[in-house]
């Protein structure tokens, strides 16, 4: 059941910055059901952990989805740009983390239902430097191009059974590079903690790209490290998401859909690929409207001109459209393309069907297209979003991306020249090849996903400045391949020797990893995506043991017995690493090849060093990592490959290029 209450006295607390940027405290509510919330994005740390875990990195076992106008940086060793505080210098989790960490898996903490429909035990950010002390727990959530003029951020607190209360203060602040006096901020008024999850809503107005959000905590209690349970972002703050869910009325204007409020709006129809209807407007925007359910409206603006130009805003009816992505290139003339969108709630309440475009220097040559899509996820409308371009070329393509079944990959491009034709690349279908009236041509195209890796792109018959935007639209509801809860895999268990001794090891599956080191031997990986054949491959690597690699058909919790490597020959030259405490935490680049014995035969292996990892599987055995040095100014290079003896070596910053030569497992005694 949803529980709401409000702090009226603090509803209009705000601070005004010199350029009009403001942060306003809007209200306090209480709920653990976030369906309908976070429609612009969300971050929930250490979510649905199957057992007690922590300290872990801030990106470990998270649920994370943000728009491209917000940037989180989870690298704690990137001191100048990392999102969370690194003020506490001690590293943790095999030195992969530093500063603020996450905890979770406590059964007495509140359970959440997230905006994407996943349910489970909540986790928490934890800041030891804010124990009875004021600290910027969040240093910077950076805003990027396309940040809306107004949006709201919801801060989730009081979910940890009073374990991580920030009872003294919570303050949301603004920041700007190089401007120390820029400090709009708003505190939470009448702050209280009673063991019931709270949601504090803040509205941020008139912020600019490269500005950033800071969150300052202070527990006010010796021995208590404060934290919070999640962040959500929405475009509108004037109503409480899902407040009316359960009244048997599907109120689309308040964001209610079959995803966020199935009781009122009915169950979603699974697995339906979005239906497209596109319209060419010409050099001036006109009207376009298509009826449907769970719609997404895309608007594309192309421009060619000698002067700098860009789209500053687009309206559909009385609604401001949201910026998705843009690209500009310049040779003889400047070619631009920008993409904007609206979701169902705003389409439904737009009060009109005409488009209006606000240009900075309206270009002489223009083209506009709009695309209505129905059966689109209103929570995860977009998958990958990319842009590409060149100043003097024929063809442009966006990076390779996996396009799942039920999704659609689309592109929109502008070329500065005319007198030739476009054609699509890589099996895409071209929907339009449009002359812009003078110089300049525009194109759009698409390809339905089947689970393959795709690269959206097009080629033009003449060289010139070519700008391209590519984006993926996702179906509703999420299909099995999207990671629907019923199709995800959970892996857990204990890693032991043959005599039952627990082992600290690294466990890797489906791009996620964890260590069985806290407590020793115990591991858990949840919400794992399957491979195209429906399986999950689990890798386990431990110092002194052969790798254990299994292909699993489904979720499993089991004891894994590791085989010791024994005594193996070494093909590597010994190195005596020095001790340099003054270099602790310094980041360095290391590289080399993984080779078989004394040959030049490359090996596909897992390469790890001080918390960073990669596979040497490019066909040359090459690896390259940017790593932090440990407290002694050293790094431990660990290499594991199926069928080979593990190789563990220690180096310092003066020995950064190292070829690793591996003995076959059959050579070990």
C-alpha positions as CSV (number, residue, x, y, z in Angstrom):
1,X,0.0,0.0,0.0
2,X,1.2,3.5,-0.8
3,X,1.7,5.9,2.1
4,X,2.1,9.6,1.5
5,X,2.5,12.6,3.7
6,X,3.9,16.0,3.1
7,X,6.1,18.7,4.7
8,X,4.1,21.8,3.8
9,X,6.3,24.1,5.8
10,X,9.3,23.3,3.6
11,X,7.5,23.1,0.3
12,X,8.9,26.4,-1.0
13,X,12.4,26.5,0.4
14,X,14.9,27.4,-2.2
15,X,18.1,29.3,-3.0
16,X,18.6,31.5,-6.1
17,X,21.9,31.7,-7.9
18,X,23.2,34.8,-9.7
19,X,22.0,33.5,-13.1
20,X,18.6,32.4,-12.0
21,X,19.5,28.7,-11.3
22,X,17.4,27.5,-8.4
23,X,17.0,24.4,-6.3
24,X,13.6,24.1,-4.6
25,X,12.5,21.7,-1.9
26,X,9.1,20.5,-3.1
27,X,7.7,17.9,-0.6
28,X,8.3,14.8,1.4
29,X,6.4,11.6,0.7
30,X,6.6,8.0,1.9
31,X,6.3,5.0,-0.3
32,X,8.2,1.8,-1.2
33,X,6.4,1.4,-4.6
34,X,8.1,3.4,-7.3
35,X,6.1,2.3,-10.3
36,X,5.4,5.5,-12.2
37,X,8.4,7.3,-10.6
38,X,11.8,8.0,-12.2
39,X,10.5,8.2,-15.7
40,X,13.6,10.3,-16.7
41,X,16.0,7.9,-14.9
42,X,17.0,6.3,-11.6
43,X,19.8,4.9,-9.5
44,X,19.3,2.3,-6.8
45,X,22.5,0.9,-5.1
46,X,23.1,-2.7,-4.0
47,X,19.6,-3.7,-5.0
48,X,18.0,-7.1,-4.2
49,X,21.2,-8.6,-2.8
50,X,20.7,-12.2,-1.9
51,X,22.9,-12.0,1.2
52,X,24.6,-9.4,3.3
53,X,27.2,-7.6,1.3
54,X,29.4,-4.5,1.7
55,X,31.5,-2.5,1.5
56,X,31.1,-2.6,-2.3
57,X,31.7,-0.1,-5.0
58,X,28.8,2.3,-5.8
59,X,28.2,0.6,-9.2
60,X,28.1,-2.9,-7.7
61,X,24.7,-4.7,-8.1
62,X,23.0,-1.5,-8.9
63,X,19.8,-0.7,-10.9
64,X,20.7,2.2,-13.1
65,X,19.1,4.0,-16.0
66,X,19.6,7.7,-16.7
67,X,19.1,10.0,-19.7
68,X,22.0,11.2,-21.8
69,X,21.8,14.7,-20.2
70,X,22.9,13.3,-16.8
71,X,26.3,11.7,-16.2
72,X,27.4,9.5,-13.3
73,X,31.0,8.5,-13.0
74,X,31.5,5.4,-10.9
75,X,35.3,5.3,-11.0
76,X,36.5,6.2,-7.5
77,X,40.1,6.6,-8.8
78,X,39.1,9.4,-11.2
79,X,39.4,11.9,-8.4
80,X,38.5,15.0,-10.5
81,X,35.3,13.6,-12.0
82,X,34.0,10.7,-9.9
83,X,30.4,11.1,-8.7
84,X,30.7,9.9,-5.1
85,X,33.1,11.2,-2.5
86,X,36.5,9.6,-2.2
87,X,37.5,11.6,0.9
88,X,38.0,8.4,3.0
89,X,41.3,7.2,1.5
90,X,41.2,3.5,2.5
91,X,40.4,1.2,-0.4
92,X,38.2,-1.8,-0.2
93,X,36.9,-4.8,-2.3
94,X,40.3,-5.8,-3.5
95,X,41.1,-2.1,-3.9
96,X,38.6,-1.6,-6.6
97,X,36.7,0.9,-4.5
98,X,37.5,3.9,-2.3
99,X,35.5,6.4,-0.3
100,X,31.7,6.1,-0.4
101,X,30.5,2.5,-0.6
102,X,27.3,0.4,-0.8
103,X,25.8,-2.2,1.5
104,X,22.7,-4.4,1.1
105,X,21.1,-7.7,1.7
106,X,19.7,-6.9,5.2
107,X,16.4,-8.5,5.7
108,X,15.2,-5.9,8.1
109,X,15.7,-3.1,5.6
110,X,12.7,-2.0,3.4
111,X,11.9,-3.7,0.2
112,X,11.3,-1.6,-2.9
113,X,9.4,-2.0,-6.2
114,X,11.5,0.0,-8.7
115,X,10.3,2.0,-11.7
116,X,11.3,-0.9,-14.0
117,X,9.0,-3.3,-12.0
118,X,11.9,-5.2,-10.3
119,X,11.2,-5.9,-6.6
120,X,13.7,-6.7,-3.8
121,X,15.5,-5.6,-0.7
122,X,16.8,-2.1,-0.8
123,X,20.5,-1.2,-0.4
124,X,22.2,2.0,0.7
125,X,25.0,4.4,-0.1
126,X,27.3,4.8,2.9
127,X,29.6,7.7,3.7
128,X,31.9,7.2,6.6
129,X,33.3,10.7,6.3
130,X,29.8,12.1,7.0
131,X,29.7,10.4,10.4
132,X,28.8,13.4,12.7
133,X,30.4,15.5,10.0
134,X,29.2,17.5,7.0
135,X,30.5,16.0,3.7
136,X,29.6,16.1,0.1
137,X,28.6,12.4,-0.2
138,X,27.7,13.1,-3.9
139,X,30.4,15.3,-5.4
140,X,29.0,15.7,-8.8
141,X,26.2,14.3,-10.9
142,X,27.1,16.2,-14.1
143,X,24.5,17.7,-16.4
144,X,25.2,17.4,-20.2
145,X,23.9,18.8,-23.4
146,X,20.1,18.7,-23.5
147,X,19.5,19.2,-19.8
148,X,15.9,20.5,-19.5
149,X,15.2,23.9,-18.1
150,X,13.3,22.3,-15.2
151,X,13.4,18.8,-13.7
152,X,13.0,17.1,-10.4
153,X,15.2,14.7,-8.3
154,X,13.7,12.4,-5.7
155,X,16.1,11.3,-2.9
156,X,15.1,8.1,-1.1
157,X,16.0,7.9,2.6
158,X,15.1,6.1,5.9
159,X,15.0,2.6,4.3
160,X,17.7,1.0,6.5
161,X,16.0,0.4,9.8
162,X,17.8,3.4,11.3
163,X,21.2,2.0,10.3
164,X,22.3,4.9,8.1
165,X,20.3,8.0,9.0
166,X,21.5,11.4,8.0
167,X,19.5,13.0,10.9
168,X,21.5,16.2,11.2
169,X,21.1,17.4,7.6
170,X,20.6,16.6,4.0
171,X,21.3,19.4,1.5
172,X,21.1,19.3,-2.3
173,X,23.5,21.8,-3.9
174,X,24.5,23.0,-7.3
175,X,28.0,23.3,-8.6
176,X,29.8,24.8,-11.6
177,X,33.4,24.3,-12.8
178,X,35.6,27.2,-11.8
179,X,32.9,29.2,-10.0
180,X,33.2,28.8,-6.3
181,X,30.5,31.4,-5.6
182,X,27.9,29.3,-7.6
183,X,26.1,27.5,-4.8
184,X,22.3,27.3,-5.1
185,X,21.1,24.8,-2.5
186,X,18.1,23.6,-0.6
187,X,18.1,21.6,2.7
188,X,15.5,19.1,3.7
189,X,13.4,20.9,6.3
190,X,12.0,19.3,9.5
191,X,14.2,16.3,8.9
192,X,13.1,13.2,10.8
193,X,13.7,9.4,10.7
194,X,11.3,6.8,11.9
195,X,12.3,3.6,10.0
196,X,9.8,4.2,7.2
197,X,11.1,5.0,3.7
198,X,10.8,8.7,2.8
199,X,11.1,10.3,-0.6
200,X,12.3,14.0,-0.7
201,X,11.6,15.8,-3.9
202,X,13.7,18.7,-5.2
203,X,13.1,20.8,-8.3
204,X,16.1,22.1,-10.3
205,X,15.5,25.0,-12.6
206,X,17.7,26.7,-15.3
207,X,20.8,24.7,-14.9
208,X,23.3,24.5,-17.8
209,X,25.5,21.8,-19.3
210,X,28.5,21.0,-17.2
211,X,26.8,22.2,-14.0
212,X,26.5,19.5,-11.4
213,X,24.4,18.3,-8.5
214,X,26.0,17.7,-5.0
215,X,24.3,16.0,-2.1
216,X,25.7,16.8,1.4
217,X,25.0,14.5,4.3
218,X,25.7,14.7,8.1
219,X,24.5,12.0,10.5
220,X,24.9,14.2,13.6
221,X,25.5,11.0,15.5
222,X,28.9,9.6,16.5
223,X,29.3,6.0,15.2
224,X,26.5,6.4,12.5
225,X,27.6,6.6,8.8
226,X,24.7,8.2,6.9
227,X,23.5,7.3,3.4
228,X,20.5,7.1,1.1
229,X,18.7,4.3,-0.7
230,X,18.3,5.7,-4.2
231,X,17.8,8.6,-6.6
232,X,15.1,9.1,-9.2
233,X,14.6,11.8,-11.9
234,X,11.4,13.1,-13.5
235,X,10.5,16.0,-15.8
236,X,7.5,17.1,-13.8
237,X,7.2,17.8,-10.1
238,X,3.7,19.1,-9.9
239,X,2.1,15.8,-9.0
240,X,3.1,12.7,-7.0
241,X,3.7,9.8,-9.4
242,X,1.1,7.0,-9.0
243,X,-0.7,8.9,-6.2
244,X,-4.0,8.0,-7.8
245,X,-3.1,4.5,-8.9
246,X,-5.7,2.2,-7.6
247,X,-8.8,4.4,-8.1
248,X,-9.8,2.4,-11.2
249,X,-9.1,5.3,-13.6
250,X,-6.2,5.2,-16.0
251,X,-5.0,8.8,-15.8
252,X,-2.5,9.0,-18.7
253,X,-1.8,12.7,-18.0
254,X,-0.2,11.7,-14.7
255,X,2.0,9.1,-16.3
256,X,-0.2,6.0,-15.5
257,X,0.4,3.2,-18.0
258,X,0.1,-0.6,-18.1
259,X,3.7,-0.6,-16.8
260,X,3.3,1.8,-13.9
261,X,-0.3,1.1,-12.9
262,X,-1.6,-2.2,-14.4
263,X,-4.5,-2.2,-11.9
264,X,-6.1,0.9,-13.5
265,X,-4.7,0.7,-17.0
266,X,-4.8,-3.1,-17.6
267,X,-2.0,-5.5,-18.2
268,X,0.6,-4.9,-20.9
269,X,0.6,-7.0,-24.1
270,X,4.0,-8.7,-24.0
271,X,6.4,-8.9,-26.9
272,X,4.8,-6.4,-29.3
273,X,7.3,-4.6,-31.5
274,X,6.6,-0.9,-31.7
275,X,4.7,0.3,-34.7
276,X,6.1,3.2,-36.7
277,X,4.3,6.0,-38.6
278,X,6.5,8.7,-40.0
279,X,5.7,12.1,-41.7
280,X,7.9,14.4,-43.8
281,X,7.2,18.1,-43.0
282,X,9.5,19.8,-45.6
283,X,11.4,23.0,-44.7
284,X,8.7,24.2,-42.2
285,X,7.2,22.2,-39.4
286,X,3.5,21.2,-39.8
287,X,1.0,19.1,-37.9
288,X,1.2,15.4,-37.2
289,X,-0.8,13.1,-34.9
290,X,-1.4,9.4,-34.7
291,X,-3.7,7.7,-32.2
292,X,-2.4,4.7,-30.3
293,X,-1.3,3.4,-26.9
294,X,2.0,3.8,-25.1
295,X,3.3,6.2,-27.7
296,X,6.6,7.8,-28.3
297,X,6.9,10.8,-30.6
298,X,10.2,11.5,-32.3
299,X,11.0,14.8,-34.1
300,X,14.1,15.2,-36.3
301,X,15.4,18.6,-37.4
302,X,18.1,18.9,-40.2
303,X,20.0,22.1,-41.1
304,X,22.6,23.2,-43.6
305,X,24.1,26.7,-43.6
306,X,27.4,28.6,-43.6
307,X,26.7,30.0,-40.2
308,X,26.7,28.2,-36.9
309,X,23.2,27.0,-36.0
310,X,21.4,24.6,-33.7
311,X,17.9,23.8,-32.4
312,X,17.4,25.4,-29.0
313,X,13.9,23.9,-28.4
314,X,10.9,22.1,-29.9
315,X,7.3,22.3,-28.9
316,X,4.5,19.9,-29.8
317,X,1.2,21.6,-29.0
318,X,1.8,23.3,-25.7
319,X,4.4,20.7,-24.5
320,X,8.2,21.2,-24.7
321,X,9.8,18.2,-26.3
322,X,12.9,16.6,-24.6
323,X,16.3,16.6,-26.3
324,X,17.7,13.2,-27.2
325,X,20.9,13.8,-29.2
326,X,22.5,16.0,-31.9
327,X,25.5,16.2,-34.1
328,X,27.2,19.0,-36.2
329,X,29.9,18.8,-38.8
330,X,31.6,21.5,-40.9
331,X,33.4,21.5,-44.3
332,X,32.2,24.1,-46.8
333,X,28.9,24.4,-44.9
334,X,27.7,23.2,-41.5
335,X,25.4,20.2,-41.4
336,X,23.4,19.5,-38.3
337,X,20.9,17.0,-37.1
338,X,19.0,16.9,-33.8
339,X,16.5,14.5,-32.3
340,X,13.7,15.3,-29.8
341,X,11.0,13.2,-28.1
342,X,7.8,13.1,-26.1
343,X,6.2,10.2,-24.2
344,X,2.6,9.2,-24.0
345,X,1.6,11.4,-21.0
346,X,2.8,14.6,-22.7
347,X,1.5,13.6,-26.2
348,X,-1.9,12.9,-24.6
349,X,-2.1,16.3,-22.9
350,X,-0.3,18.4,-25.6
351,X,-3.4,20.4,-26.5
352,X,-2.5,20.5,-30.2
353,X,-0.7,18.7,-33.0
354,X,1.5,21.4,-34.5
355,X,5.3,21.6,-34.1
356,X,7.3,24.8,-33.5
357,X,11.1,24.9,-33.6
358,X,13.3,27.5,-31.9
359,X,16.6,27.9,-33.8
360,X,19.8,29.7,-32.9
361,X,20.3,31.2,-36.3
362,X,17.7,29.5,-38.5
363,X,19.6,27.7,-41.3
364,X,18.9,28.4,-44.9
365,X,18.3,24.8,-45.7
366,X,16.0,22.8,-43.4
367,X,14.2,19.5,-43.3
368,X,11.9,18.1,-40.6
369,X,10.5,14.6,-40.0
370,X,8.3,13.2,-37.2
371,X,7.8,9.6,-36.2
372,X,5.0,8.2,-34.0
373,X,5.7,4.8,-32.4
374,X,3.2,2.9,-30.4
375,X,3.7,0.0,-27.9
376,X,6.8,1.6,-26.6
377,X,8.0,1.2,-23.0
378,X,7.3,4.3,-21.1
379,X,9.9,3.4,-18.5
380,X,12.8,2.3,-20.8
381,X,11.8,4.1,-24.0
382,X,15.4,4.2,-25.3
383,X,18.3,1.8,-25.3
384,X,21.5,2.9,-26.8
385,X,21.8,6.5,-28.1
386,X,24.8,7.5,-30.2
387,X,26.1,10.2,-32.6
388,X,28.8,10.1,-35.3
389,X,30.1,12.3,-38.1
390,X,32.9,13.4,-40.3
391,X,33.9,16.6,-42.2
392,X,34.9,15.1,-45.5
393,X,33.6,11.6,-46.1
394,X,31.0,9.4,-47.9
395,X,29.9,7.1,-45.2
396,X,29.2,7.3,-41.4
397,X,28.1,4.6,-39.0
398,X,27.4,4.6,-35.2
399,X,29.2,2.2,-32.8
400,X,28.2,-1.5,-32.7
401,X,25.2,-2.1,-30.4
402,X,23.1,-5.2,-29.6
403,X,19.5,-4.6,-30.7
404,X,17.2,-7.0,-28.9
405,X,14.2,-8.6,-30.4
406,X,11.2,-6.3,-30.1
407,X,13.4,-3.2,-30.3
408,X,14.0,-0.9,-33.3
409,X,17.3,0.8,-34.2
410,X,16.8,4.1,-36.0
411,X,19.1,6.7,-37.5
412,X,18.8,10.2,-38.9
413,X,21.5,12.0,-40.9
414,X,22.3,15.3,-42.7
415,X,24.8,15.8,-45.5
416,X,25.9,19.3,-46.5
417,X,25.8,18.5,-50.3
418,X,23.1,17.5,-52.8
419,X,23.3,16.0,-56.3
420,X,23.6,12.4,-55.1
421,X,21.7,9.8,-53.1
422,X,21.9,8.1,-49.8
423,X,21.8,4.4,-49.2
424,X,21.7,2.5,-45.9
425,X,24.5,0.5,-44.5
426,X,24.7,-2.9,-42.7
427,X,21.2,-4.2,-43.7
428,X,19.2,-1.2,-42.6
429,X,16.1,0.0,-44.4
430,X,16.1,3.6,-45.7
431,X,12.8,5.4,-45.0
432,X,13.7,8.7,-46.6
433,X,16.2,10.4,-48.9
434,X,15.2,14.1,-48.9
435,X,16.4,17.1,-50.8
436,X,16.6,20.2,-48.6
437,X,15.9,22.7,-51.3
438,X,19.5,24.0,-52.0
439,X,22.5,22.3,-50.7
440,X,21.9,19.6,-48.2
441,X,20.1,16.3,-48.1
442,X,18.5,14.4,-45.2
443,X,17.9,10.7,-44.5
444,X,16.3,8.5,-41.9
445,X,16.2,4.7,-41.6
446,X,15.6,1.8,-39.3
447,X,16.2,-1.9,-38.6
448,X,14.1,-4.2,-36.4
449,X,16.1,-6.0,-33.7
450,X,16.7,-9.8,-33.7
451,X,19.3,-9.9,-31.0
452,X,22.3,-9.2,-33.2
453,X,25.0,-6.6,-32.9
454,X,24.2,-3.8,-35.3
455,X,25.8,-0.6,-36.6
456,X,23.3,2.0,-37.9
457,X,24.7,4.1,-40.7
458,X,24.4,5.5,-44.2
459,X,26.5,6.4,-47.2
460,X,26.2,9.4,-49.6
461,X,27.3,9.7,-53.2
462,X,29.6,12.7,-52.6
463,X,32.1,13.7,-50.0
464,X,31.2,16.4,-47.5
465,X,30.2,17.1,-43.9
466,X,28.0,14.3,-42.7
467,X,26.2,14.3,-39.3
468,X,24.4,11.2,-37.9
469,X,22.3,10.4,-34.8
470,X,21.4,6.8,-33.9
471,X,19.0,5.5,-31.2
472,X,17.2,2.4,-30.1
473,X,13.5,2.4,-29.2
474,X,12.4,-0.4,-26.8
475,X,9.2,-2.4,-26.8
476,X,6.6,-2.7,-24.0
477,X,6.7,-4.5,-21.7
478,X,10.3,-5.6,-21.5
479,X,10.7,-8.9,-23.3
480,X,12.7,-11.8,-22.1
481,X,15.8,-10.5,-23.9
482,X,15.4,-7.1,-22.2
483,X,15.8,-8.7,-18.8
484,X,12.3,-9.3,-17.6
485,X,12.4,-10.6,-14.0
486,X,11.2,-14.1,-14.9
487,X,14.0,-14.6,-17.4
488,X,17.0,-13.3,-15.5
489,X,19.4,-15.7,-13.8
490,X,20.7,-15.6,-10.2
491,X,23.9,-17.3,-9.3
492,X,25.1,-17.9,-5.7
493,X,26.9,-20.3,-3.5
494,X,30.2,-21.1,-1.8
495,X,33.7,-21.6,-3.3
496,X,35.8,-24.2,-1.5
497,X,38.8,-26.4,-1.7
498,X,38.3,-30.2,-1.8
499,X,38.7,-30.4,2.0
500,X,35.9,-27.8,2.5
501,X,38.0,-24.7,3.1
502,X,36.4,-21.5,1.8
503,X,38.3,-19.5,-0.9
504,X,38.4,-15.8,-1.8
505,X,37.8,-15.8,-5.5
506,X,36.5,-13.6,-8.3
507,X,33.2,-14.6,-9.9
508,X,32.2,-13.3,-13.3
509,X,29.1,-13.8,-15.4
510,X,27.1,-11.8,-18.0
511,X,29.4,-8.8,-17.6
512,X,28.9,-8.6,-13.8
513,X,31.5,-9.6,-11.2
514,X,32.0,-10.0,-7.5
515,X,34.5,-11.4,-5.0
516,X,33.8,-14.3,-2.6
517,X,35.8,-12.5,0.1
518,X,33.3,-10.9,2.5
519,X,32.5,-13.4,4.0
520,X,35.2,-15.7,2.5
521,X,33.8,-18.2,0.1
522,X,30.3,-16.8,-0.3
523,X,29.3,-15.2,-3.6
524,X,26.1,-13.9,-5.2
525,X,25.3,-12.4,-8.6
526,X,21.7,-11.5,-9.4
527,X,19.7,-10.3,-12.4
528,X,22.1,-11.8,-15.0
529,X,21.3,-11.6,-18.7
530,X,21.4,-14.8,-20.7
531,X,23.5,-15.4,-23.8
532,X,21.7,-15.7,-27.2
533,X,21.5,-19.5,-26.6
534,X,19.7,-18.9,-23.3
535,X,22.7,-19.9,-21.1
536,X,24.9,-18.1,-18.7
537,X,28.7,-18.7,-18.5
538,X,30.1,-18.5,-15.0
539,X,33.9,-17.9,-14.6
540,X,35.6,-18.3,-11.2
541,X,39.3,-17.3,-10.7
542,X,41.3,-17.7,-7.5
543,X,45.0,-17.4,-6.7
544,X,46.7,-20.8,-6.8
545,X,43.8,-22.6,-8.5
546,X,42.9,-23.5,-12.0
547,X,40.0,-21.4,-13.5
548,X,36.5,-23.0,-13.1
549,X,34.3,-22.2,-16.1
550,X,30.7,-23.6,-16.3
551,X,27.9,-23.1,-18.7
552,X,24.6,-23.0,-16.8
553,X,21.1,-23.3,-18.0
554,X,19.3,-21.6,-15.2
555,X,19.6,-20.0,-11.7
556,X,21.6,-22.1,-9.3
557,X,23.0,-22.0,-5.7
558,X,25.7,-24.5,-5.2
559,X,29.1,-25.2,-3.7
560,X,31.9,-25.0,-6.3
561,X,35.1,-27.0,-5.6
562,X,38.3,-25.5,-7.1
563,X,41.2,-27.5,-8.3
564,X,44.7,-26.4,-7.0
565,X,47.2,-25.6,-9.6
566,X,50.0,-27.4,-7.8
567,X,53.7,-26.8,-8.9
568,X,53.9,-25.4,-12.4
569,X,56.9,-24.3,-14.5
570,X,57.3,-20.5,-15.0
571,X,58.2,-18.9,-18.4
572,X,58.3,-15.4,-17.0
573,X,61.4,-13.4,-15.9
574,X,61.2,-12.7,-12.1
575,X,60.8,-9.1,-11.0
576,X,61.6,-7.6,-7.6
577,X,59.0,-4.9,-7.1
578,X,60.0,-1.9,-5.0
579,X,58.0,-0.3,-2.2
580,X,56.8,3.3,-2.9
581,X,54.2,4.4,-0.4
582,X,54.3,7.9,-1.9
583,X,52.7,6.5,-5.1
584,X,49.7,4.9,-3.4
585,X,46.5,5.6,-5.3
586,X,48.4,6.9,-8.4
587,X,46.9,5.8,-11.7
588,X,49.1,4.2,-14.3
589,X,48.7,2.5,-17.7
590,X,49.9,-1.1,-18.0
591,X,49.9,-3.2,-21.1
592,X,51.3,-6.3,-22.7
593,X,50.4,-9.7,-24.3
594,X,49.4,-13.0,-22.9
595,X,51.3,-15.8,-24.7
596,X,51.7,-19.6,-24.5
597,X,55.0,-20.7,-22.9
598,X,58.0,-19.3,-24.9
599,X,56.1,-19.0,-28.1
600,X,54.3,-16.0,-29.8
601,X,50.9,-17.9,-29.7
602,X,48.3,-15.5,-28.1
603,X,46.0,-16.7,-25.3
604,X,42.5,-15.5,-24.6
605,X,42.7,-14.9,-20.8
606,X,41.2,-12.9,-17.9
607,X,43.7,-10.2,-16.9
608,X,43.3,-8.5,-13.6
609,X,45.3,-5.8,-11.8
610,X,44.3,-3.9,-8.6
611,X,40.6,-4.2,-9.2
612,X,40.6,-3.6,-13.0
613,X,40.0,-6.4,-15.4
614,X,39.6,-7.3,-19.1
615,X,39.9,-10.2,-21.5
616,X,42.9,-10.6,-23.9
617,X,40.7,-12.1,-26.6
618,X,41.3,-9.8,-29.6
619,X,43.3,-12.5,-31.4
620,X,46.7,-11.0,-30.4
621,X,46.5,-11.7,-26.7
622,X,46.9,-8.0,-25.9
623,X,45.7,-6.3,-22.8
624,X,45.8,-2.6,-21.6
625,X,44.5,-1.3,-18.3
626,X,44.5,1.9,-16.4
627,X,44.9,1.0,-12.7
628,X,45.5,2.5,-9.3
629,X,48.6,1.5,-7.3
630,X,48.1,-0.1,-3.9
631,X,49.3,1.3,-0.6
632,X,52.9,0.1,-1.4
633,X,52.9,1.7,-4.8
634,X,52.6,-1.7,-6.5
635,X,50.2,-3.7,-8.6
636,X,49.5,-7.4,-8.7
637,X,49.0,-8.7,-12.2
638,X,46.8,-11.9,-12.3
639,X,46.2,-13.8,-15.4
640,X,43.8,-16.8,-15.8
641,X,43.0,-18.9,-18.8
642,X,41.1,-22.1,-19.2
643,X,43.5,-25.0,-19.6
644,X,46.5,-23.0,-18.3
645,X,48.1,-22.5,-14.9
646,X,47.3,-19.2,-13.3
647,X,50.1,-16.6,-13.4
648,X,50.4,-14.1,-10.6
649,X,53.2,-11.4,-10.5
650,X,53.8,-8.2,-8.6
651,X,55.2,-5.0,-10.3
652,X,55.7,-1.3,-9.6
653,X,55.2,1.8,-11.7
654,X,58.6,1.4,-13.3
655,X,57.6,-1.9,-14.9
656,X,54.4,-1.2,-16.8
657,X,54.8,-3.3,-20.0
658,X,54.7,-7.0,-19.3
659,X,54.2,-9.9,-21.6
660,X,52.7,-12.8,-19.6
661,X,53.8,-16.3,-20.6
662,X,51.5,-19.2,-19.4
663,X,52.2,-22.8,-18.7
664,X,49.7,-25.4,-19.8
665,X,47.8,-27.1,-17.0
666,X,49.2,-30.5,-18.1
667,X,52.7,-29.3,-17.2
668,X,51.8,-28.8,-13.5
669,X,52.6,-31.4,-10.8
